[in-house]
Amino acid sequence: MTEMSESLLLTLVKETAEKHGCRLVDVDFDNHVLNLDGPDEAVEACAAALAKLLG
């Protein structure tokens, strides 16, 4: 992944997480891991939205 596409992807992931009421704690694109923080319902909504976004 190029630096620009990784930066854009990080921005999209962060904005999507914040839109659903949670916070992005850590990202590991190489291993496809996103760590989220927030209330359980918000994290579930974030995870579902991010899964849809990232395919």
Backbone as ProteinMPNN parsed JSONL, in Angstrom:
{"seq_chain_A": "MTEMSESLLLTLVKETAEKHGCRLVDVDFDNHVLNLDGPDEAVEACAAALAKLLG", "coords_chain_A": {"N_chain_A": [[0.848, -1.169, 0.0], [0.554, 2.227, -0.811], [2.011, 5.195, 0.66], [0.276, 7.391, 0.525], [-2.256, 6.213, -0.018], [-2.513, 4.701, 2.285], [-2.637, 6.696, 4.204], [-5.011, 8.003, 3.455], [-6.819, 5.896, 3.823], [-6.551, 5.538, 6.6], [-7.612, 7.975, 7.473], [-10.289, 7.719, 6.585], [-11.089, 5.484, 8.102], [-10.774, 6.474, 10.718], [-12.611, 8.65, 10.708], [-15.0, 7.251, 10.253], [-15.154, 5.651, 12.561], [-15.367, 7.65, 14.564], [-17.765, 8.829, 13.79], [-19.566, 6.918, 14.56], [-19.409, 6.976, 17.271], [-17.156, 5.977, 18.639], [-13.667, 5.481, 19.468], [-10.628, 5.352, 17.706], [-8.046, 3.366, 18.612], [-5.71, 1.935, 17.956], [-4.007, 0.942, 14.974], [-3.277, -1.587, 12.695], [-2.471, -2.088, 9.726], [-1.09, -3.976, 8.208], [-1.62, -6.444, 9.416], [-4.308, -6.402, 9.407], [-5.805, -5.317, 11.624], [-7.803, -3.486, 13.793], [-8.087, -1.549, 16.619], [-10.575, -0.553, 18.77], [-12.206, 1.818, 20.945], [-14.699, 2.494, 23.343], [-18.19, 2.772, 24.324], [-19.901, -0.386, 24.519], [-22.061, -0.744, 22.635], [-21.497, 1.275, 20.801], [-18.988, 0.48, 19.853], [-19.684, -1.913, 18.617], [-21.325, -0.904, 16.558], [-19.432, 0.631, 15.216], [-17.623, -1.354, 14.402], [-19.217, -2.845, 12.642], [-19.778, -0.9, 10.667], [-17.183, -0.327, 9.799], [-16.397, -2.808, 8.825], [-18.083, -3.009, 6.648], [-17.187, -0.805, 5.157], [-14.499, -1.503, 4.652], [-14.735, -3.904, 3.423]], "CA_chain_A": [[0.0, 0.0, 0.0], [1.358, 3.438, -0.857], [1.847, 6.061, 1.831], [-0.913, 8.217, 0.328], [-3.465, 5.42, 0.145], [-2.594, 4.326, 3.697], [-3.075, 7.905, 4.905], [-6.424, 8.176, 3.126], [-7.542, 4.822, 4.499], [-6.556, 5.851, 8.026], [-8.566, 9.064, 7.657], [-11.64, 7.152, 6.432], [-11.346, 4.613, 9.254], [-10.926, 7.344, 11.89], [-13.874, 9.376, 10.582], [-16.093, 6.294, 10.411], [-15.21, 5.303, 13.984], [-15.88, 8.805, 15.311], [-19.17, 9.01, 13.409], [-20.373, 5.932, 15.284], [-19.265, 7.177, 18.71], [-16.035, 5.301, 19.282], [-12.354, 6.056, 19.224], [-9.634, 4.459, 17.123], [-6.924, 3.302, 19.541], [-4.514, 1.42, 17.292], [-4.251, 0.404, 13.639], [-2.217, -2.405, 12.119], [-2.975, -2.43, 8.393], [-0.42, -5.178, 7.713], [-2.285, -7.627, 9.968], [-5.755, -6.151, 9.326], [-6.301, -5.204, 12.992], [-8.199, -2.16, 14.265], [-8.52, -1.562, 18.014], [-11.534, 0.511, 19.012], [-12.573, 2.03, 22.33], [-15.966, 3.196, 23.522], [-19.266, 1.927, 24.853], [-20.073, -1.622, 23.744], [-22.949, -0.555, 21.479], [-20.794, 2.109, 19.825], [-17.931, -0.336, 19.248], [-20.357, -2.835, 17.695], [-21.739, -0.125, 15.385], [-18.195, 0.977, 14.508], [-17.088, -2.564, 13.767], [-20.076, -3.178, 11.503], [-19.571, 0.115, 9.63], [-15.831, -0.488, 9.255], [-16.392, -4.042, 8.037], [-18.738, -2.678, 5.38], [-16.295, 0.113, 4.454], [-13.267, -2.162, 4.238], [-15.058, -5.077, 2.629]], "C_chain_A": [[0.898, 1.238, 0.0], [1.071, 4.293, 0.373], [0.571, 6.896, 1.714], [-2.179, 7.407, 0.53], [-3.621, 4.966, 1.595], [-3.09, 5.514, 4.524], [-4.562, 8.151, 4.68], [-7.267, 7.124, 3.842], [-7.635, 5.091, 5.996], [-7.562, 6.964, 8.323], [-9.999, 8.554, 7.563], [-12.024, 6.289, 7.63], [-11.612, 5.467, 10.494], [-12.262, 8.075, 11.857], [-15.074, 8.462, 10.779], [-16.252, 5.909, 11.876], [-15.833, 6.44, 14.785], [-17.354, 9.052, 15.021], [-20.082, 8.081, 14.2], [-20.11, 5.95, 16.787], [-18.162, 6.391, 19.384], [-14.718, 5.921, 18.836], [-11.422, 4.983, 18.689], [-8.391, 4.5, 18.008], [-5.637, 2.93, 18.825], [-4.909, 0.828, 15.95], [-3.03, -0.383, 13.201], [-2.729, -2.893, 10.767], [-2.355, -3.713, 7.864], [-1.121, -6.449, 8.174], [-3.808, -7.481, 10.003], [-6.402, -6.102, 10.705], [-6.594, -3.74, 13.305], [-8.662, -2.317, 15.709], [-9.365, -0.329, 18.267], [-11.824, 0.613, 20.502], [-13.873, 2.816, 22.368], [-16.982, 2.268, 24.145], [-19.494, 0.724, 23.933], [-20.93, -1.438, 22.496], [-22.272, 0.269, 20.392], [-19.716, 1.302, 19.109], [-18.539, -1.335, 18.266], [-20.777, -2.113, 16.417], [-20.516, 0.254, 14.544], [-17.673, -0.223, 13.73], [-17.9, -2.939, 12.535], [-19.852, -2.193, 10.35], [-18.196, -0.033, 8.985], [-15.728, -1.753, 8.412], [-17.007, -3.784, 6.658], [-17.819, -1.781, 4.532], [-15.087, -0.612, 3.857], [-13.485, -3.433, 3.447], [-14.562, -6.306, 3.253]], "O_chain_A": [[1.889, 1.289, 0.729], [0.044, 4.142, 1.035], [-0.137, 7.085, 2.704], [-3.101, 7.879, 1.196], [-4.744, 4.856, 2.086], [-3.884, 5.337, 5.448], [-5.288, 8.471, 5.621], [-8.315, 7.442, 4.405], [-8.691, 4.891, 6.595], [-8.285, 6.897, 9.317], [-10.838, 8.923, 8.385], [-13.154, 6.358, 8.114], [-12.563, 5.214, 11.234], [-12.97, 8.119, 12.863], [-16.059, 8.856, 11.405], [-17.374, 5.848, 12.379], [-16.73, 6.211, 15.597], [-18.107, 9.442, 15.914], [-21.233, 8.418, 14.477], [-20.538, 5.044, 17.501], [-18.226, 6.157, 20.591], [-14.675, 6.77, 17.946], [-11.428, 3.846, 19.162], [-7.755, 5.545, 18.139], [-4.592, 3.538, 19.059], [-6.002, 0.281, 15.798], [-1.898, 0.085, 13.316], [-3.337, -3.959, 10.665], [-3.014, -4.466, 7.147], [-1.212, -7.42, 7.422], [-4.508, -8.328, 10.558], [-7.418, -6.756, 10.943], [-5.748, -2.868, 13.108], [-9.538, -3.135, 15.992], [-8.936, 0.797, 18.014], [-11.707, -0.368, 21.237], [-14.115, 3.688, 21.534], [-16.678, 1.117, 24.458], [-19.303, 0.812, 22.72], [-20.572, -1.917, 21.42], [-22.447, 0.0, 19.203], [-19.548, 1.426, 17.896], [-17.974, -1.577, 17.199], [-20.607, -2.643, 15.319], [-20.56, 0.204, 13.315], [-17.326, -0.117, 12.553], [-17.338, -3.308, 11.504], [-19.75, -2.602, 9.193], [-18.055, 0.116, 7.771], [-15.04, -1.762, 7.392], [-16.517, -4.276, 5.641], [-17.695, -1.984, 3.324], [-14.703, -0.369, 2.713], [-12.549, -3.982, 2.866], [-14.751, -7.394, 2.71]]}, "name": "protein", "num_of_chains": 1, "seq": "MTEMSESLLLTLVKETAEKHGCRLVDVDFDNHVLNLDGPDEAVEACAAALAKLLG"}
